[in-house]
Amino acid sequence: MPGEGPASEVLRLFGVTRPLFIALGDERRQEIIVFLLESGAARSVGDVAARLGLSQPATSHHLKILRDAGLLTVQRIGAQRLYALNGADYARLLTPLRDLTATIIACAAAPDRPDAASGGR
């Protein structure tokens, strides 16, 4: 039956993971995650902006994307918003992230790709 099989599964997985890959695909957002991991505490937009050398509007934009992807939580205290990692065990995610990265790199560099043999021509 059309719509079943590996192609439909890949499409489904792309749909589920797209927000996460978009969020993680930006170097500044990666830096935000690392900063929050290192600090071990919820931080304000101003804290993150100062650390990354970004404007507050740009920082807010990056934080929203991370929050929408489910990677961050936000807590309002008065007029201030404090952002924190969502409570996942990020240290435990390192091994599967390394494995996934290695698999993606291996697939992208596979010698049976039509453009691999011609050097992308």
Salt bridges, closest charged atoms under 4 A:
GLU9 OE2 - ARG12 NH2 2.95
ASP26 OD1 - HIS62 ND1 3.89
GLU31 OE1 - ARG28 NH1 3.15
GLU38 OE1 - ARG51 NH2 2.90
ASP47 OD2 - ARG43 NE 3.32
ASP68 OD2 - LYS64 NZ 2.55
ASP68 OD1 - ARG67 NH2 3.94
ASP115 OD2 - ARG113 NH2 2.88
